[in-house]
Amino acid sequence: MTYSRITGTGSYLPEKVVTNHDLEKTMETSDQWIRDRTGIKRRHIAADGETTSDLAVHAAEQAIDAAGIKVDDIDLIVVATTTPDKIFPATACTVQRKLGSSGCGAFDVQAVCSGFVYALDVADRHIRTGGGKTVLVIGAETLSRIVDWEDRTTAVLFGDGAGAVILQATDEQGIISTHIHSDGRHEELLHVPQGASQGYDQTRAGGAYIQMNGNAVFRKAVGALDSISRETLAGNNVAHGDLDWLVPHQANMRIITAAANKLRMPLERVIVTVDEHANTSAASIPLALDIAVRDGRIKRGQLVLLGAFGAGFTWGSALLRY
């Protein structure tokens, strides 16, 4: 039987750093206020002219190198992003060109903060059904482009970054299962109210920026992460104590802590990086995964649960043997 397994990881954060103290100078907030409510200390911001595909390529090159493969070995490129370089072509096609690849399939997946898990679901099924042997999966965002930097309820939460994995065919179980869900009824609790088909008008209330009902999103996020984790563990006959690591979407520390408590996972077994880069949407899980792999916390053979929640609302999980 054919399975897929992560054979390489990579990540990238832009050089520019904006700390909480920097935000104190431009809006009514404080480092203490931000830390108490989110756990975030700083966020990385893409430089002028630095695009989502640029961030994605940096992360992809690390993952390719870690997997010990060549660009020509890649059969498919899937990029999860809500901040594409252009309306079209897909950012994945731009990444393909910048990597020096051609011929393989390349497309984007848009599920906001759940995007990487959705993309991993697609890539895993592609390999399992014989569509290819090697897939590059990337989560990359330049959320700073759609943040209203005068709105402290959202500006403090988001940052830019990218994470990537190489998924390859194997006869040993790697990705055990993936689970994805959505509920479009809650669209306006977390959204950007404008788009290509509606037209862009920055004079309208909110402009083309992120708008969020924070309290409602918190409640939905904690509930969804709890339900998807239970669904995944029950579906695979896995007990909470069997997990080595939980790698949740890095939205804010309150959501991560609440989700871990419901799963009865001590924080010592939860990968947390949100303090260093804020919410990077589709990039946050592969970023956290790569950091934990490279610093030696996540080791080969360990059982890892990925869990995500995002606008839509979307949510999803992946259970894997690293």
C-alpha positions, 0 to 999 in steps of 0.5 A: 500500500502507498502512503505519504510521508514528510521527508523535509521541512522548511520555513522563512520569516522576513527580516523586518521585525515589529515588536509590541513596543513598536506598536505602542508608538503608533496606536493605543496599546501596550506590550503588556496588553498584547502579551496578556491577551495573545502571548505575542511579542513580535511579528515579522513584516515583508519588505516593500516589494517582497511578495508571498511567493518570495517567502514561499520560495525561501521555505521551499528551498529549505524543505527541498534541501532537507529532503535531499531531492532536486527540484525536478523530482517534484510532481506537484506544487500546492500553495496554501495562501489567502494573500496571493501575489496576483489575482492570477496566475496562482502563486504556486505557478510563480513559485514554480518559476522561481524554483526553476521548475516546469511541467509539474502541476501547480495550484493554490488552496484558499482556506485561510488559517486552515489552508496548510492542512487542506493542502496537506489533505490534497497532497496526501490523496494525490500520492495515495492514488498514484498521482505522483511520488513527490509533492511540495506543500507550502503555506505562505502569507503576507497578511501585513498587506491586508491589516489595518494598522490603525485597528489595534484589535487586528493589527497586533495579531498578524504577521508574515511568513512561510513554511513548507514540507516535502511529501513523498510516497512510501510504503511506511505510514506517515500521514495517517489521516486528514480531516477537513470541515467548513461552515460558511454561515459564520463568514462575517465573524472573520473576513475581508469584506471586499474582493475581485468580484465585488470590487475594491473601494477603500472609502467603504467602511473597513476597506479591504482589510481584515475584520474580526469579532474576536470573542466569537472567533475565540469560542468557535476556534476552541470548540472546533479544535476540540471537536476535530481533535476528538474526531481524529483520535477516535477515528484512528483509535488513538488515545490522548496519551499516545500523542507525542506532540500537538502542533496547533495553528498559531493564532494566539496563546489563549486559543492554544492553551484552551485547545490543549487543555480540552485535549488534556495535552500538557503545554510541554508537548505543544509546539508554540511559536506564536510569540515570535511571529504572531498569526501567519495564517496558512504558514503557521503550522508548517512554520511551527513544525519546521522549527520543532523539527530543526531544534530536535523536539520532534523526532522521527517516529513520533506521533504528531497531531496538527490542528487548524481553524480559520475564517470561513469558518474552516477547520481541519487536522492531520495525524501523522507519524513523523 
